[in-house]
């Protein structure tokens, strides 16, 4: 199989029908049905799991996995990667902030440039600046400066790469509390080449983010991860 799209889901029952409808166009047409979407219910408290089971009857490309309790995004990625049949994998959020239609553009960029990883750099559509956006910009500057990088959107989790590359990156996941914010740092330190593609970033299709409007706690935890990364990747080399 050419591609596996890995989608962690945590309380996303309202987003899933639209996600699958939009993904179907990409996977069935752009990839000639040589692709799958692996949705991992990461211990949801709503109807995410029964909705996924219903959608699996409708879409033959949908593969469902379930965690009995919430284990976090990186562990959902790991679960998806272990069952993936595709030579390539793409990570996509269930809330439709990243557009499924952009997957093919990331794929074409990967095949044209021959880099190891293509990352979608977020361009916010119809959203005014807020605390979360400012915190994200600040973290991007911090990550680039701390690890000698120059990515437009260092912590974007919209990635496409070979499955073996992704599994290698996931070996680093337990060193960090929020590995999704550090994955490109890990890629850089492990010597993988990458490039960014500007991609639209919309508001959530439905529901609310578990991060809240001003995610001070998560930001503090990510800052701690940056310090862990400095110790792991910078000091360890000296």
C-alpha positions as CSV (number, residue, x, y, z in Angstrom):
1,X,0.0,0.0,0.0
2,X,1.2,3.5,-0.9
3,X,0.0,5.6,2.1
4,X,-1.4,5.2,5.6
5,X,-3.0,8.3,7.2
6,X,-2.8,8.1,11.0
7,X,-5.5,10.1,12.9
8,X,-5.6,10.2,16.7
9,X,-9.2,10.8,18.0
10,X,-10.1,12.1,21.4
11,X,-13.7,13.1,21.8
12,X,-14.2,13.8,18.1
13,X,-17.6,12.2,17.4
14,X,-18.9,15.4,15.7
15,X,-15.9,15.8,13.4
16,X,-15.5,12.3,12.2
17,X,-18.3,12.0,9.5
18,X,-17.0,15.1,7.7
19,X,-13.4,14.0,8.1
20,X,-14.0,10.7,6.5
21,X,-16.1,12.2,3.7
22,X,-13.3,14.7,2.8
23,X,-10.6,12.1,3.2
24,X,-12.4,9.7,0.9
25,X,-12.0,12.1,-2.0
26,X,-8.2,12.3,-1.5
27,X,-7.5,8.7,-0.8
28,X,-9.8,7.2,-3.4
29,X,-9.1,9.7,-6.2
30,X,-5.6,11.1,-5.7
31,X,-4.2,7.8,-4.5
32,X,-6.3,5.5,-6.6
33,X,-7.6,3.8,-3.4
34,X,-4.1,2.6,-2.6
35,X,-4.3,4.2,0.8
36,X,-5.9,3.7,4.2
37,X,-6.9,5.9,7.1
38,X,-6.2,4.6,10.6
39,X,-8.3,6.2,13.3
40,X,-7.3,5.6,16.9
41,X,-9.8,6.3,19.6
42,X,-7.6,7.5,22.4
43,X,-9.8,6.7,25.3
44,X,-12.7,9.1,24.3
45,X,-15.5,9.8,26.8
46,X,-18.0,10.5,24.0
47,X,-19.4,8.4,21.1
48,X,-16.1,8.5,19.1
49,X,-15.8,4.7,19.1
50,X,-19.3,3.7,18.0
51,X,-19.2,6.5,15.4
52,X,-16.0,5.0,14.0
53,X,-17.5,1.6,13.9
54,X,-20.4,2.9,11.9
55,X,-18.2,4.7,9.5
56,X,-16.0,1.6,9.0
57,X,-19.1,0.0,7.5
58,X,-19.3,2.8,5.0
59,X,-15.6,3.4,4.1
60,X,-13.5,0.4,3.2
61,X,-10.3,2.3,3.6
62,X,-11.0,3.0,7.3
63,X,-9.1,1.0,9.9
64,X,-10.1,1.5,13.6
65,X,-8.0,1.1,16.7
66,X,-8.9,1.8,20.3
67,X,-7.1,2.7,23.5
68,X,-9.2,1.9,26.6
69,X,-7.9,5.0,28.3
70,X,-6.3,8.2,27.1
71,X,-2.6,7.7,26.4
72,X,-1.8,10.8,24.5
73,X,-1.2,11.7,20.9
74,X,2.3,10.2,20.5
75,X,1.1,6.8,21.8
76,X,-1.8,7.0,19.3
77,X,0.7,7.7,16.6
78,X,2.7,4.6,17.7
79,X,-0.4,2.4,17.6
80,X,-1.3,3.6,14.1
81,X,2.3,3.2,12.8
82,X,2.5,-0.4,14.1
83,X,-0.6,-1.5,12.1
84,X,0.0,0.7,9.1
85,X,0.3,-1.1,5.8
86,X,1.6,1.9,3.8
87,X,5.1,2.5,2.7
88,X,4.4,6.2,3.6
89,X,2.6,7.6,6.6
90,X,0.9,10.9,7.1
91,X,-0.2,12.3,10.5
92,X,-3.5,14.2,10.5
93,X,-5.6,15.7,13.3
94,X,-9.3,14.7,13.5
95,X,-10.6,18.2,14.0
96,X,-10.1,19.2,10.4
97,X,-7.9,22.2,11.2
98,X,-5.4,20.6,8.8
99,X,-7.1,20.0,5.5
100,X,-7.1,16.4,4.2
101,X,-7.0,17.8,0.7
102,X,-3.4,19.0,1.5
103,X,-2.1,15.4,1.9
104,X,-1.5,14.9,-1.8
105,X,0.5,18.1,-2.0
106,X,2.7,16.9,0.9
107,X,3.1,13.6,-1.0
108,X,4.1,15.3,-4.2
109,X,6.6,17.4,-2.4
110,X,8.1,14.3,-0.8
111,X,8.5,12.5,-4.1
112,X,9.8,15.6,-5.9
113,X,12.4,16.7,-3.3
114,X,13.5,13.3,-2.0
115,X,13.7,14.7,1.6
116,X,12.9,12.3,4.5
117,X,10.0,14.4,6.0
118,X,7.6,17.0,4.6
119,X,5.9,19.1,7.2
120,X,2.8,21.3,6.7
121,X,3.5,24.8,7.9
122,X,0.3,26.3,9.3
123,X,-1.3,29.4,7.6
124,X,-4.3,30.4,9.7
125,X,-7.4,31.0,7.7
126,X,-10.0,33.5,9.0
127,X,-8.6,33.5,12.6
128,X,-7.5,36.6,14.5
129,X,-4.4,36.6,16.7
130,X,-5.0,35.2,20.2
131,X,-3.0,34.0,23.1
132,X,-2.6,30.5,21.7
133,X,-1.3,31.8,18.4
134,X,1.2,34.1,20.2
135,X,2.4,31.3,22.4
136,X,2.8,29.0,19.3
137,X,4.9,31.7,17.6
138,X,7.0,32.1,20.6
139,X,7.6,28.4,21.0
140,X,8.6,28.2,17.3
141,X,11.2,30.8,17.8
142,X,12.5,29.1,20.9
143,X,12.7,25.7,19.3
144,X,14.6,27.0,16.3
145,X,17.1,29.0,18.4
146,X,17.6,26.2,20.9
147,X,18.3,23.5,18.4
148,X,19.9,25.4,15.5
149,X,16.8,25.0,13.2
150,X,15.0,27.4,10.9
151,X,11.5,25.8,10.3
152,X,8.6,28.0,9.6
153,X,6.4,26.1,12.0
154,X,8.5,23.8,14.0
155,X,5.8,22.2,16.1
156,X,3.3,21.5,13.4
157,X,2.1,17.9,13.6
158,X,1.0,17.6,10.0
159,X,3.8,15.3,8.6
160,X,4.4,12.9,5.7
161,X,7.3,10.5,5.6
162,X,8.3,6.9,5.1
163,X,6.9,4.5,7.7
164,X,10.4,3.4,8.8
165,X,11.4,7.0,9.4
166,X,8.3,7.6,11.5
167,X,8.9,4.6,13.6
168,X,12.5,5.7,14.2
169,X,11.2,9.1,15.4
170,X,8.7,7.5,17.7
171,X,11.5,5.7,19.5
172,X,12.2,9.2,21.0
173,X,8.6,9.8,22.2
174,X,9.0,8.7,25.8
175,X,11.7,11.2,26.4
176,X,9.1,14.0,26.2
177,X,5.7,14.7,27.7
178,X,4.4,16.4,24.5
179,X,6.4,14.6,21.8
180,X,4.2,16.1,19.1
181,X,5.9,19.5,19.8
182,X,9.4,18.0,19.7
183,X,9.1,15.6,16.7
184,X,10.9,17.9,14.2
185,X,13.6,18.6,16.8
186,X,14.1,14.8,17.1
187,X,14.2,14.5,13.3
188,X,16.8,17.2,13.0
189,X,19.0,15.7,15.7
190,X,18.7,12.2,14.2
191,X,19.9,13.6,10.8
192,X,16.7,13.3,8.8
193,X,16.2,15.9,6.0
194,X,13.0,17.9,5.8
195,X,11.2,20.7,4.1
196,X,8.0,22.7,4.8
197,X,5.0,23.3,2.7
198,X,2.6,26.2,3.6
199,X,-0.8,24.7,4.4
200,X,-4.1,26.3,5.4
201,X,-5.0,25.9,9.1
202,X,-8.7,26.3,9.8
203,X,-10.8,26.6,12.9
204,X,-12.1,23.4,14.4
205,X,-14.9,21.8,12.5
206,X,-16.8,21.0,15.7
207,X,-16.2,20.6,19.4
208,X,-13.6,22.2,21.6
209,X,-9.9,21.7,22.0
210,X,-8.8,20.0,25.2
211,X,-6.1,22.6,25.4
212,X,-8.5,25.5,26.2
213,X,-8.2,29.1,25.1
214,X,-5.0,29.9,27.0
215,X,-3.1,26.6,27.5
216,X,-0.7,27.8,30.3
217,X,-0.3,24.3,31.8
218,X,0.5,22.7,28.4
219,X,2.9,25.5,27.5
220,X,4.8,25.1,30.7
221,X,5.0,21.3,30.1
222,X,6.3,21.9,26.6
223,X,8.9,24.3,28.0
224,X,10.0,21.5,30.3
225,X,10.3,19.3,27.2
226,X,12.5,21.9,25.5
227,X,14.9,21.7,28.5
228,X,14.8,17.9,28.3
229,X,15.6,18.2,24.6
230,X,18.6,20.5,25.2
231,X,19.9,18.0,27.8
232,X,19.3,15.0,25.5
233,X,20.5,16.4,22.2
234,X,22.8,19.3,22.9
235,X,24.6,18.5,26.2
236,X,24.8,14.8,25.5
237,X,26.9,15.5,22.3
238,X,29.5,17.5,24.2
